[in-house]
């Protein structure tokens, strides 16, 4: 089904907690598994999504996203899409903001170059590619991915710059929905947390 109509909804599912996400370490390429808490939030996500029909389910190639997708009950339908991978942090992989700022005061991933990694413009291009693929599917599309990538995708969706993703906080094990109000792209729901269930 090809569509440019306003029936499209992007359901953004951030993976459950990992040891690195809990400690604030930048995690892109590293395959860090879910914690027990991350497993429980993925189960809660599965219960939340159970009543909905998705035209397409895509997941990042990273273990934490695929684990969340599997526990939530969508692994048999999910297609791995490299474009859903987290922002490649290059030399900052595995480091916390506090650690980086000990040598680079006021450093931010949103404004500084990423040595050995990926530019924010490239991440935005990947996000736009995901949006275009979802438009071809139409209906509700589930995307299992990561915080920075999904924040940039949401910013791109509503016509903001990729750097505006810094304004959209996104917790682990959360669900957000992008859609339309009439013909205008909007954020319908953001950062729905399952903390009370885990």
Z-matrix of the N, CA and C atoms (Angstrom, degrees):
N
C 1 1.464
C 2 1.510 1 109.84
N 3 1.298 2 118.95 1 120.94
C 4 1.454 3 122.86 2 176.61
C 5 1.519 4 108.70 3 -100.93
N 6 1.332 5 115.02 4 135.35
C 7 1.460 6 117.45 5 -176.31
C 8 1.512 7 112.35 6 -149.88
N 9 1.293 8 115.86 7 145.50
C 10 1.460 9 122.26 8 166.81
C 11 1.517 10 107.56 9 -121.25
N 12 1.332 11 115.80 10 12.85
C 13 1.455 12 120.70 11 -176.07
C 14 1.517 13 111.18 12 -80.21
N 15 1.326 14 114.35 13 173.48
C 16 1.451 15 120.02 14 -174.01
C 17 1.519 16 113.12 15 -89.57
N 18 1.344 17 118.09 16 18.92
C 19 1.464 18 119.46 17 175.68
C 20 1.523 19 111.78 18 -82.46
N 21 1.328 20 117.44 19 -8.43
C 22 1.467 21 121.56 20 -176.07
C 23 1.526 22 111.59 21 -71.51
N 24 1.339 23 115.72 22 132.55
C 25 1.463 24 122.83 23 171.22
C 26 1.521 25 108.76 24 -131.50
N 27 1.308 26 116.11 25 132.58
C 28 1.459 27 121.63 26 174.90
C 29 1.519 28 108.36 27 -103.81
N 30 1.319 29 116.24 28 117.03
C 31 1.455 30 121.85 29 178.13
C 32 1.524 31 107.71 30 -97.41
N 33 1.311 32 116.66 31 110.29
C 34 1.457 33 122.55 32 -175.40
C 35 1.523 34 109.18 33 -95.64
N 36 1.325 35 116.65 34 116.86
C 37 1.457 36 121.12 35 -177.97
C 38 1.520 37 108.97 36 -115.48
N 39 1.334 38 115.33 37 111.60
C 40 1.462 39 118.35 38 176.19
C 41 1.520 40 108.54 39 -83.32
N 42 1.311 41 115.97 40 138.52
C 43 1.462 42 121.88 41 -178.90
C 44 1.532 43 111.71 42 -57.41
N 45 1.329 44 114.98 43 161.07
C 46 1.459 45 120.68 44 177.18
C 47 1.525 46 112.47 45 -70.49
N 48 1.303 47 114.95 46 173.10
C 49 1.466 48 122.41 47 -176.60
C 50 1.527 49 112.21 48 -60.72
N 51 1.334 50 115.28 49 141.78
C 52 1.462 51 123.22 50 168.51
C 53 1.526 52 107.45 51 -121.80
N 54 1.314 53 116.97 52 169.08
C 55 1.471 54 119.15 53 176.99
C 56 1.524 55 110.85 54 -61.20
N 57 1.317 56 116.16 55 -36.08
C 58 1.458 57 119.28 56 -178.81
C 59 1.525 58 111.29 57 -72.63
N 60 1.322 59 118.24 58 -40.75
C 61 1.469 60 118.73 59 179.37
C 62 1.523 61 110.10 60 -66.92
N 63 1.333 62 117.23 61 -35.40
C 64 1.463 63 120.80 62 179.53
C 65 1.523 64 111.46 63 -66.24
N 66 1.340 65 117.15 64 -30.55
C 67 1.468 66 120.69 65 -178.85
C 68 1.527 67 112.82 66 -94.66
N 69 1.338 68 117.12 67 -3.03
C 70 1.463 69 120.29 68 177.59
C 71 1.513 70 114.67 69 85.08
N 72 1.336 71 117.75 70 13.20
C 73 1.462 72 119.96 71 178.60
C 74 1.523 73 110.39 72 -76.10
N 75 1.323 74 116.58 73 136.88
C 76 1.455 75 121.33 74 175.68
C 77 1.530 76 108.90 75 -67.46
N 78 1.324 77 115.89 76 122.87
C 79 1.466 78 121.20 77 -174.28
C 80 1.514 79 109.83 78 -127.01
N 81 1.317 80 117.00 79 110.71
C 82 1.465 81 119.72 80 175.12
C 83 1.520 82 109.48 81 -120.11
N 84 1.311 83 118.26 82 -79.48
C 85 1.468 84 121.43 83 -175.81
C 86 1.526 85 113.59 84 -73.03
N 87 1.330 86 117.53 85 -28.74
C 88 1.463 87 121.27 86 -175.89
C 89 1.521 88 110.71 87 -63.26
N 90 1.331 89 116.32 88 133.29
C 91 1.466 90 120.87 89 -179.67
C 92 1.527 91 109.18 90 -94.45
N 93 1.312 92 115.08 91 91.44
C 94 1.459 93 122.05 92 -178.35
C 95 1.532 94 108.13 93 -103.39
N 96 1.328 95 118.43 94 126.76
C 97 1.468 96 120.18 95 -177.06
C 98 1.533 97 112.49 96 -74.77
N 99 1.306 98 116.11 97 166.54
C 100 1.456 99 122.22 98 176.02
C 101 1.529 100 110.67 99 -69.34
N 102 1.325 101 115.62 100 148.19
C 103 1.462 102 120.84 101 169.54
C 104 1.531 103 108.21 102 -79.23
N 105 1.326 104 116.68 103 175.56
C 106 1.467 105 120.51 104 175.28
C 107 1.527 106 110.01 105 -59.64
N 108 1.318 107 115.85 106 -38.74
C 109 1.469 108 120.11 107 177.44
C 110 1.522 109 110.68 108 -64.55
N 111 1.341 110 116.17 109 -39.12
C 112 1.448 111 120.99 110 177.34
C 113 1.522 112 111.90 111 -62.65
N 114 1.331 113 116.27 112 -38.07
C 115 1.478 114 121.19 113 176.13
C 116 1.522 115 110.41 114 -61.59
N 117 1.333 116 116.01 115 -44.60
C 118 1.466 117 119.85 116 -177.23
C 119 1.526 118 111.29 117 -66.23
N 120 1.335 119 116.69 118 -38.35
C 121 1.472 120 118.25 119 178.82
C 122 1.527 121 110.64 120 -69.23
N 123 1.340 122 117.51 121 -33.92
C 124 1.472 123 120.50 122 176.29
C 125 1.525 124 110.47 123 -64.84
N 126 1.328 125 116.84 124 -37.50
C 127 1.464 126 120.47 125 175.40
C 128 1.529 127 111.07 126 -63.79
N 129 1.335 128 115.69 127 -41.22
C 130 1.474 129 120.22 128 178.42
C 131 1.522 130 110.90 129 -64.80
N 132 1.331 131 116.38 130 -38.82
C 133 1.465 132 120.57 131 176.10
C 134 1.526 133 109.87 132 -61.32
N 135 1.333 134 116.74 133 -43.22
C 136 1.460 135 120.72 134 178.46
C 137 1.515 136 112.11 135 -58.04
N 138 1.322 137 116.40 136 -42.25
C 139 1.472 138 119.72 137 178.32
C 140 1.521 139 110.75 138 -64.97
N 141 1.326 140 116.47 139 -38.57
C 142 1.466 141 121.52 140 -178.67
C 143 1.530 142 111.58 141 -68.15
N 144 1.323 143 116.77 142 -38.08
C 145 1.470 144 121.11 143 -176.70
C 146 1.525 145 113.36 144 -83.10
N 147 1.329 146 116.68 145 -13.38
C 148 1.465 147 120.86 146 -168.86
C 149 1.524 148 114.26 147 -56.97
N 150 1.307 149 118.93 148 -31.10
C 151 1.465 150 120.20 149 -176.21
C 152 1.511 151 114.68 150 -87.38
N 153 1.324 152 117.96 151 2.45
C 154 1.460 153 120.86 152 -174.10
C 155 1.524 154 111.15 153 -108.86
N 156 1.320 155 115.72 154 148.06
C 157 1.464 156 121.98 155 177.13
C 158 1.528 157 108.82 156 -104.49
N 159 1.326 158 116.74 157 126.41
C 160 1.459 159 121.72 158 -179.12
C 161 1.524 160 110.46 159 -109.93
N 162 1.315 161 115.58 160 133.78
C 163 1.465 162 120.56 161 177.98
C 164 1.524 163 111.30 162 -74.32
N 165 1.342 164 115.77 163 -25.03
C 166 1.459 165 120.82 164 -179.22
C 167 1.519 166 108.59 165 -155.81
N 168 1.328 167 116.50 166 142.88
C 169 1.463 168 122.83 167 175.79
C 170 1.522 169 107.63 168 -127.02
N 171 1.316 170 116.34 169 122.79
C 172 1.461 171 121.79 170 178.92
C 173 1.523 172 109.38 171 -121.98
N 174 1.320 173 116.39 172 148.68
C 175 1.458 174 120.36 173 177.49
C 176 1.519 175 110.86 174 -136.64
N 177 1.303 176 114.88 175 149.26
C 178 1.460 177 122.17 176 170.98
C 179 1.524 178 109.11 177 -61.94
N 180 1.324 179 117.99 178 153.84
C 181 1.462 180 120.27 179 176.80
C 182 1.526 181 113.91 180 -73.39
N 183 1.314 182 118.81 181 -10.12
C 184 1.453 183 121.10 182 -175.55
C 185 1.526 184 111.75 183 -75.17
N 186 1.316 185 115.38 184 145.26
C 187 1.466 186 122.70 185 -174.66
C 188 1.522 187 112.22 186 -54.09
N 189 1.337 188 117.78 187 -44.85
C 190 1.464 189 120.66 188 -174.38
C 191 1.528 190 111.88 189 -63.78
N 192 1.336 191 116.75 190 -35.67
C 193 1.463 192 120.28 191 177.94
C 194 1.522 193 110.57 192 -73.97
N 195 1.330 194 116.67 193 -42.48
C 196 1.466 195 119.85 194 179.86
C 197 1.527 196 111.73 195 -67.09
N 198 1.345 197 117.06 196 -36.06
C 199 1.459 198 120.71 197 175.31
C 200 1.524 199 110.52 198 -61.16
N 201 1.328 200 115.99 199 -46.09
C 202 1.467 201 120.71 200 179.89
C 203 1.519 202 110.15 201 -60.68
N 204 1.324 203 116.02 202 -44.79
C 205 1.460 204 121.95 203 178.31
C 206 1.526 205 111.22 204 -60.29
N 207 1.320 206 116.41 205 -43.68
C 208 1.467 207 121.88 206 -179.02
C 209 1.526 208 111.06 207 -65.29
N 210 1.331 209 116.71 208 -49.81
C 211 1.464 210 120.95 209 -178.28
C 212 1.519 211 110.46 210 -63.82
N 213 1.335 212 116.50 211 -34.61
C 214 1.464 213 120.51 212 179.12
C 215 1.535 214 111.84 213 -72.24
N 216 1.337 215 116.72 214 -12.54
C 217 1.454 216 120.44 215 173.97
C 218 1.518 217 116.12 216 99.66
N 219 1.352 218 117.41 217 20.48
C 220 1.466 219 119.76 218 -174.50
C 221 1.523 220 113.92 219 -118.66
N 222 1.318 221 118.48 220 10.13
C 223 1.466 222 119.45 221 -174.04
C 224 1.522 223 113.09 222 -64.55
N 225 1.338 224 118.29 223 -31.67
C 226 1.464 225 119.83 224 -177.75
C 227 1.522 226 111.96 225 -72.80
N 228 1.329 227 117.47 226 -20.76
C 229 1.465 228 121.44 227 -179.70
C 230 1.516 229 112.78 228 -101.69
N 231 1.324 230 117.03 229 -17.30
C 232 1.459 231 120.56 230 -170.30
C 233 1.524 232 112.53 231 -75.99
N 234 1.311 233 114.97 232 142.60
C 235 1.461 234 123.22 233 173.48
C 236 1.524 235 107.68 234 -111.22
N 237 1.324 236 116.68 235 129.64
C 238 1.463 237 120.69 236 177.94
C 239 1.526 238 109.07 237 -74.98
N 240 1.320 239 116.00 238 129.26
C 241 1.462 240 121.38 239 179.32
C 242 1.528 241 108.67 240 -127.31
N 243 1.324 242 116.47 241 116.70
C 244 1.464 243 122.22 242 -178.63
C 245 1.531 244 111.93 243 -57.76
N 246 1.324 245 117.05 244 -27.15
C 247 1.467 246 119.92 245 -179.01
C 248 1.521 247 112.90 246 -67.97
N 249 1.339 248 117.84 247 -15.15
C 250 1.466 249 121.16 248 178.98
C 251 1.523 250 113.09 249 -88.78
N 252 1.337 251 117.56 250 0.29
C 253 1.462 252 120.85 251 178.45
C 254 1.531 253 110.34 252 -62.83
N 255 1.321 254 115.42 253 154.27
C 256 1.464 255 120.18 254 178.99
C 257 1.531 256 110.17 255 -66.94
N 258 1.305 257 115.98 256 155.23
C 259 1.463 258 124.23 257 171.57
C 260 1.526 259 108.13 258 -45.39
N 261 1.323 260 117.34 259 128.48
C 262 1.458 261 121.71 260 178.54
C 263 1.530 262 108.21 261 -78.10
N 264 1.348 263 116.04 262 111.60
C 265 1.467 264 121.12 263 -174.89
C 266 1.515 265 113.69 264 -84.07
N 267 1.326 266 118.03 265 -2.21
C 268 1.459 267 120.12 266 176.31
C 269 1.512 268 112.80 267 56.12
N 270 1.331 269 116.49 268 -124.46
C 271 1.460 270 121.89 269 -176.66
C 272 1.530 271 113.12 270 -67.65
N 273 1.326 272 117.04 271 -13.45
C 274 1.473 273 120.00 272 -179.76
C 275 1.526 274 112.69 273 -89.74
N 276 1.318 275 117.50 274 -1.10
C 277 1.461 276 121.60 275 179.71
C 278 1.528 277 110.66 276 -55.29
N 279 1.331 278 116.12 277 129.89
C 280 1.457 279 121.29 278 176.88
C 281 1.511 280 115.04 279 79.82
N 282 1.327 281 117.60 280 2.82
C 283 1.461 282 120.89 281 -179.27
C 284 1.528 283 110.19 282 -107.25
N 285 1.314 284 116.35 283 149.44
C 286 1.459 285 121.00 284 177.21
C 287 1.531 286 109.57 285 -91.63
N 288 1.316 287 115.71 286 161.31
C 289 1.469 288 120.32 287 177.11
C 290 1.525 289 110.19 288 -60.28
N 291 1.327 290 117.79 289 -41.53
C 292 1.468 291 121.48 290 179.55
C 293 1.517 292 110.99 291 -59.05
N 294 1.330 293 116.46 292 -43.26
C 295 1.456 294 121.79 293 178.88
C 296 1.530 295 110.74 294 -62.12
N 297 1.313 296 116.43 295 -47.43
C 298 1.468 297 120.58 296 -178.89
C 299 1.525 298 110.63 297 -63.85
N 300 1.336 299 116.51 298 -39.64
C 301 1.465 300 120.36 299 -178.38
C 302 1.526 301 113.45 300 -72.15
N 303 1.310 302 117.25 301 -12.15
C 304 1.462 303 118.93 302 176.31
C 305 1.524 304 110.70 303 -65.27
N 306 1.348 305 116.05 304 -22.13
C 307 1.469 306 120.95 305 177.84
C 308 1.523 307 112.59 306 -117.62
N 309 1.356 308 116.56 307 -20.51
C 310 1.466 309 121.09 308 179.48
C 311 1.530 310 108.57 309 -128.17
N 312 1.306 311 115.77 310 87.12
C 313 1.461 312 121.03 311 -176.05
C 314 1.538 313 109.75 312 -59.25
N 315 1.319 314 116.92 313 138.27
C 316 1.475 315 123.87 314 179.10
C 317 1.526 316 113.40 315 68.86
N 318 1.350 317 117.28 316 15.49
C 319 1.466 318 119.99 317 178.13
C 320 1.523 319 110.76 318 -60.63
N 321 1.341 320 116.91 319 143.05
C 322 1.452 321 122.95 320 172.53
C 323 1.520 322 108.80 321 -145.43
N 324 1.333 323 116.40 322 136.63
C 325 1.466 324 120.49 323 176.97
C 326 1.520 325 110.55 324 -59.34
N 327 1.341 326 116.84 325 -26.10
C 328 1.456 327 121.83 326 -175.26
C 329 1.524 328 113.43 327 -76.93
N 330 1.323 329 117.42 328 -17.26
C 331 1.472 330 118.52 329 -175.52
C 332 1.521 331 114.37 330 -127.91
N 333 1.318 332 118.08 331 -14.84
C 334 1.464 333 120.63 332 -176.81
C 335 1.523 334 111.40 333 -97.46
N 336 1.330 335 117.02 334 154.89
C 337 1.465 336 120.03 335 172.31
C 338 1.533 337 109.56 336 -61.55
N 339 1.335 338 116.57 337 156.87
C 340 1.469 339 121.37 338 -179.53
C 341 1.528 340 107.75 339 -116.73
N 342 1.337 341 117.89 340 88.56
C 343 1.467 342 119.85 341 -177.01
C 344 1.521 343 112.02 342 -60.36
N 345 1.328 344 115.39 343 130.24
C 346 1.457 345 120.80 344 179.45
C 347 1.516 346 114.06 345 75.09
N 348 1.342 347 116.82 346 4.01
C 349 1.462 348 120.70 347 -175.84
C 350 1.516 349 112.96 348 -121.35
N 351 1.319 350 115.03 349 -142.68
C 352 1.463 351 122.25 350 -170.11
C 353 1.527 352 110.29 351 -118.77
N 354 1.311 353 116.91 352 138.23
C 355 1.466 354 119.90 353 176.58
C 356 1.523 355 109.68 354 -72.97
N 357 1.314 356 115.88 355 153.68
C 358 1.461 357 120.03 356 178.82
C 359 1.536 358 110.40 357 -64.54
N 360 1.322 359 116.28 358 -29.67
C 361 1.465 360 119.92 359 177.54
C 362 1.528 361 111.25 360 -64.67
N 363 1.325 362 116.55 361 -37.85
C 364 1.462 363 120.14 362 177.91
C 365 1.529 364 110.57 363 -67.76
N 366 1.331 365 117.06 364 -39.39
C 367 1.466 366 120.23 365 177.38
C 368 1.530 367 109.55 366 -61.58
N 369 1.332 368 116.63 367 -41.95
C 370 1.467 369 120.82 368 178.61
C 371 1.522 370 111.47 369 -63.07
N 372 1.324 371 117.65 370 -36.85
C 373 1.470 372 121.06 371 176.50
C 374 1.530 373 110.50 372 -62.60
N 375 1.321 374 116.39 373 -41.60
C 376 1.469 375 119.65 374 177.95
C 377 1.526 376 110.55 375 -64.49
N 378 1.332 377 115.92 376 -40.16
C 379 1.465 378 120.29 377 178.66
C 380 1.525 379 110.88 378 -62.20
N 381 1.326 380 116.71 379 -42.35
C 382 1.459 381 120.82 380 179.40
C 383 1.532 382 110.73 381 -64.00
N 384 1.336 383 116.72 382 -35.96
C 385 1.453 384 120.79 383 177.38
C 386 1.528 385 110.86 384 -63.47
N 387 1.319 386 116.93 385 -39.55
C 388 1.464 387 121.19 386 177.10
C 389 1.525 388 110.34 387 -64.07
N 390 1.324 389 116.93 388 -43.38
C 391 1.471 390 120.86 389 179.07
C 392 1.529 391 110.15 390 -60.35
N 393 1.320 392 116.84 391 -44.20
C 394 1.469 393 120.16 392 -179.01
C 395 1.529 394 111.43 393 -63.68
N 396 1.335 395 117.05 394 -39.68
C 397 1.455 396 120.01 395 177.13
C 398 1.520 397 111.77 396 -65.45
N 399 1.329 398 116.57 397 -38.84
C 400 1.466 399 121.21 398 178.48
C 401 1.521 400 110.82 399 -65.56
N 402 1.322 401 116.89 400 -36.98
C 403 1.471 402 120.57 401 178.51
C 404 1.525 403 110.48 402 -61.67
N 405 1.319 404 117.24 403 -35.29
C 406 1.458 405 120.55 404 178.88
C 407 1.522 406 111.46 405 -67.14
N 408 1.341 407 116.61 406 -33.23
C 409 1.463 408 120.97 407 -179.68
C 410 1.528 409 111.33 408 -79.75
N 411 1.331 410 116.70 409 -39.84
C 412 1.456 411 120.74 410 -176.63
C 413 1.516 412 112.00 411 70.73
N 414 1.311 413 117.10 412 176.70
C 415 1.457 414 121.85 413 179.32
C 416 1.520 415 112.30 414 66.60
N 417 1.330 416 115.85 415 -149.55
C 418 1.458 417 122.50 416 -179.49
C 419 1.527 418 109.15 417 -92.93
N 420 1.316 419 115.97 418 125.31
C 421 1.464 420 122.06 419 -179.15
C 422 1.519 421 108.32 420 -119.58
N 423 1.341 422 117.11 421 124.02
C 424 1.464 423 122.36 422 -179.70
C 425 1.526 424 110.10 423 -95.49
N 426 1.334 425 116.16 424 131.11
C 427 1.453 426 122.10 425 -177.73
C 428 1.534 427 109.21 426 -125.81
N 429 1.326 428 117.15 427 112.38
C 430 1.466 429 122.19 428 177.86
C 431 1.529 430 108.03 429 -94.43
N 432 1.326 431 116.13 430 115.55
C 433 1.461 432 118.01 431 -172.48
C 434 1.527 433 110.44 432 -153.96
N 435 1.349 434 115.75 433 -144.84
C 436 1.460 435 122.83 434 -166.26
C 437 1.532 436 111.32 435 -132.36
N 438 1.322 437 115.27 436 163.32
C 439 1.471 438 121.01 437 -170.48
C 440 1.519 439 114.18 438 -59.09
N 441 1.325 440 117.85 439 -60.57
C 442 1.456 441 119.05 440 -174.79
C 443 1.526 442 111.59 441 -63.73
N 444 1.339 443 115.94 442 -41.47
C 445 1.458 444 117.67 443 179.95
C 446 1.525 445 111.05 444 -61.73
N 447 1.318 446 117.90 445 -45.91
C 448 1.462 447 120.76 446 -177.52
C 449 1.522 448 111.72 447 -68.58
N 450 1.312 449 117.73 448 -32.35
C 451 1.470 450 120.66 449 176.37
C 452 1.534 451 110.38 450 -65.55
N 453 1.324 452 116.08 451 -40.77
C 454 1.466 453 120.23 452 177.69
C 455 1.527 454 109.90 453 -68.10
N 456 1.324 455 117.55 454 -41.53
C 457 1.464 456 120.89 455 178.38
C 458 1.530 457 110.39 456 -59.26
N 459 1.329 458 116.91 457 -43.78
C 460 1.470 459 120.38 458 179.48
C 461 1.525 460 111.45 459 -63.19
N 462 1.319 461 116.57 460 -41.36
C 463 1.466 462 120.13 461 178.36
C 464 1.525 463 110.59 462 -62.60
N 465 1.320 464 115.85 463 -45.38
C 466 1.463 465 120.63 464 178.04
C 467 1.526 466 110.34 465 -60.93
N 468 1.330 467 117.31 466 -41.62
C 469 1.464 468 122.12 467 -178.49
C 470 1.523 469 112.18 468 -57.05
N 471 1.334 470 116.57 469 -42.88
C 472 1.474 471 119.78 470 -176.27
C 473 1.527 472 113.04 471 -93.87
N 474 1.337 473 116.48 472 12.76
C 475 1.461 474 120.40 473 172.37
C 476 1.507 475 115.65 474 83.96
N 477 1.324 476 117.81 475 16.51
C 478 1.457 477 121.11 476 176.70
C 479 1.525 478 109.76 477 -94.37
N 480 1.324 479 116.18 478 170.26
C 481 1.458 480 119.86 479 175.35
C 482 1.519 481 109.42 480 -71.24
N 483 1.317 482 116.79 481 157.55
C 484 1.461 483 120.84 482 178.39
C 485 1.528 484 110.98 483 -57.62
N 486 1.336 485 116.88 484 -37.16
C 487 1.467 486 120.36 485 -178.84
C 488 1.522 487 112.14 486 -65.26
N 489 1.322 488 117.45 487 -19.69
C 490 1.463 489 120.42 488 177.72
C 491 1.521 490 111.94 489 -67.77
N 492 1.327 491 117.27 490 -12.64
C 493 1.452 492 120.48 491 174.46
C 494 1.521 493 112.44 492 -58.37
N 495 1.331 494 116.75 493 -21.01
C 496 1.466 495 120.05 494 178.78
C 497 1.527 496 111.87 495 -62.89
N 498 1.323 497 117.18 496 -19.82
C 499 1.464 498 122.15 497 -178.11
C 500 1.518 499 112.77 498 -84.12
N 501 1.328 500 117.67 499 -5.27
C 502 1.462 501 122.05 500 -173.29
C 503 1.526 502 110.38 501 -115.52
N 504 1.299 503 116.71 502 93.42
C 505 1.463 504 121.33 503 178.70
C 506 1.529 505 110.03 504 -68.52
N 507 1.334 506 116.78 505 141.38
C 508 1.460 507 120.06 506 -176.47
C 509 1.520 508 109.83 507 -143.06
N 510 1.323 509 116.52 508 114.99
C 511 1.457 510 121.71 509 -177.56
C 512 1.516 511 112.42 510 -82.54
N 513 1.337 512 115.74 511 163.41
C 514 1.465 513 120.14 512 175.37
C 515 1.530 514 109.34 513 -67.08
N 516 1.326 515 115.44 514 153.72
C 517 1.455 516 120.85 515 176.81
C 518 1.511 517 113.15 516 57.63
N 519 1.330 518 116.52 517 43.71
C 520 1.467 519 120.74 518 -176.78
C 521 1.527 520 111.00 519 -121.64
N 522 1.328 521 114.74 520 161.20
C 523 1.464 522 122.00 521 177.13
C 524 1.523 523 108.77 522 -126.36
N 525 1.327 524 115.83 523 134.64
C 526 1.470 525 122.54 524 175.99
C 527 1.518 526 108.04 525 -131.88
N 528 1.323 527 116.65 526 155.80
C 529 1.465 528 120.28 527 -177.78
C 530 1.528 529 109.87 528 -131.01
N 531 1.335 530 115.56 529 127.43
C 532 1.456 531 122.85 530 173.63
C 533 1.519 532 107.97 531 -107.27
N 534 1.313 533 116.18 532 138.09
C 535 1.461 534 118.92 533 -179.74
C 536 1.506 535 111.07 534 -160.49
N 537 1.324 536 115.44 535 -144.00
C 538 1.458 537 121.15 536 -175.86
C 539 1.532 538 111.07 537 -130.44
N 540 1.322 539 114.84 538 147.13
C 541 1.461 540 121.68 539 161.12
C 542 1.522 541 104.60 540 -114.46
N 543 1.344 542 115.19 541 107.53
C 544 1.462 543 121.55 542 -166.47
C 545 1.529 544 107.67 543 53.72
N 546 1.337 545 119.24 544 -120.50
C 547 1.464 546 119.21 545 -177.81
C 548 1.531 547 112.97 546 -97.54
N 549 1.326 548 117.57 547 3.84
C 550 1.466 549 121.36 548 -176.91
C 551 1.525 550 111.30 549 -94.39
N 552 1.322 551 116.65 550 129.58
C 553 1.458 552 121.06 551 176.68
C 554 1.529 553 109.99 552 -70.34
N 555 1.320 554 116.74 553 131.04
C 556 1.465 555 121.34 554 -176.54
C 557 1.529 556 110.37 555 -139.15
N 558 1.321 557 114.88 556 166.02
C 559 1.460 558 122.44 557 166.81
C 560 1.520 559 106.24 558 -92.72
N 561 1.309 560 117.35 559 112.15
C 562 1.463 561 121.16 560 -177.86
C 563 1.522 562 111.93 561 -81.79
N 564 1.309 563 115.47 562 -37.57
C 565 1.468 564 120.80 563 179.00
C 566 1.515 565 107.24 564 -149.95
N 567 1.345 566 116.67 565 141.10
C 568 1.455 567 118.01 566 -176.72
C 569 1.530 568 111.29 567 -134.75
N 570 1.327 569 115.02 568 132.68
C 571 1.460 570 123.20 569 169.41
C 572 1.534 571 111.98 570 58.58
N 573 1.343 572 116.06 571 44.43
C 574 1.465 573 119.72 572 176.36
C 575 1.528 574 108.01 573 -66.71
N 576 1.313 575 116.05 574 115.35
C 577 1.454 576 121.70 575 -173.90
C 578 1.523 577 111.91 576 -96.69
N 579 1.330 578 115.49 577 152.00
C 580 1.460 579 121.84 578 176.84
C 581 1.523 580 111.14 579 -116.27
N 582 1.334 581 115.81 580 23.23
C 583 1.464 582 121.47 581 -176.84
C 584 1.529 583 112.17 582 -56.11
N 585 1.324 584 117.19 583 -38.54
C 586 1.462 585 119.58 584 -176.86
C 587 1.535 586 112.25 585 -68.74
N 588 1.346 587 116.12 586 -14.62
C 589 1.460 588 120.51 587 -177.56
C 590 1.536 589 112.92 588 -99.01
N 591 1.338 590 116.96 589 -5.91
C 592 1.461 591 119.23 590 -176.55
C 593 1.524 592 111.45 591 -121.88
